[in-house]
Amino acid sequence: MNKRKVTTSKEILHNLDYEAISVTLDSNKIGKKVVPAGTILAGKDKSIFEDRKQKVETVTNEEVSTKEYVDGILLTDVDLTNGDAVGSCVYRGTINADKLADSSVAENYDDLEEVLPHIVFIKGGK
């Protein structure tokens, strides 16, 4: 008998009013792994809003303040084990800060609020 493990992506949204854009995650830059929901994303060479053909890469909390642009936050988990994959990048809405992939961002998201002015971060939302 085959056994399956079924998992679901964590819910990063605080409420359902949000706007997102489809993006292609670059498995060569990120690695062959599952990228968790709540990961901060930016275009490789420039913003995805300037060039829709751009693939995106992940951004760490330390890079947020030094990065020229940050495009948004990954809405659901994306599996890159078989190469590049498409995900949804939230650029406007209300996000539960405690559910961000990088837990250090949840502690201090001031820099992230500055580069993503259309996203409101709620601390302590369940």
Long-range contacts (C-beta under 8 A, 24 or more apart in sequence): 9-36, 9-37, 9-76, 9-77, 10-36, 10-37, 10-38, 10-77, 10-99, 11-37, 11-96, 11-99, 12-37, 12-38, 12-73, 12-75, 12-90, 12-95, 12-96, 12-99, 12-100, 13-75, 13-90, 13-93, 13-94, 13-95, 13-96, 14-93, 14-94, 14-95, 14-96, 14-120, 14-122, 14-125, 15-93, 15-94, 17-93, 17-94, 18-75, 18-90, 18-92, 18-93, 18-94, 19-90, 19-91, 19-92, 19-93, 20-72, 20-75, 20-88, 20-89, 20-90, 20-91, 20-93, 21-48, 21-49, 21-72, 21-88, 21-89, 21-91, 22-86, 22-87, 22-88, 22-89, 23-48, 23-55, 23-56, 23-71, 23-86, 23-87, 23-88, 23-89, 24-55, 24-56, 24-84, 24-85, 24-86, 25-55, 25-56, 25-57, 25-74, 25-78, 25-80, 25-84, 25-85, 25-86, 25-87, 26-55, 26-56, 26-57, 26-84, 27-80, 27-83, 27-84, 27-85, 29-55, 29-57, 30-57, 30-58, 30-80, 31-80, 32-80, 32-81, 32-82, 32-83, 33-80, 33-81, 34-77, 34-78, 34-79, 34-80, 34-81, 35-74, 35-77, 35-78, 35-79, 35-80, 35-87, 35-101, 36-74, 36-77, 36-101, 37-74, 37-75, 37-76, 37-77, 37-99, 37-101, 38-73, 38-74, 38-95, 38-99, 38-100, 38-101, 38-102, 39-73, 39-74, 39-100, 39-101, 39-102, 40-64, 40-70, 40-72, 40-73, 40-74, 40-100, 40-101, 40-102, 40-105, 40-112, 41-70, 41-71, 41-72, 41-73, 41-74, 41-89, 42-67, 42-69, 42-70, 42-71, 43-69, 43-71, 47-71, 48-89, 49-91, 55-84, 56-89, 60-102, 61-102, 61-104, 61-105, 61-108, 61-111, 61-112, 64-105, 64-111, 64-112, 64-115, 65-111, 65-114, 65-115, 67-115, 69-115, 70-112, 70-115, 70-116, 72-116, 72-119, 73-100, 73-116, 73-119, 74-101, 90-119, 91-116, 91-118, 91-119, 92-118, 92-119, 93-118, 93-119, 93-120, 94-119, 94-120, 94-121, 94-122, 95-119, 95-120, 95-121, 95-122, 96-121, 96-122, 96-125, 97-121, 97-122, 97-123, 97-125, 98-123, 98-124, 98-125, 99-125
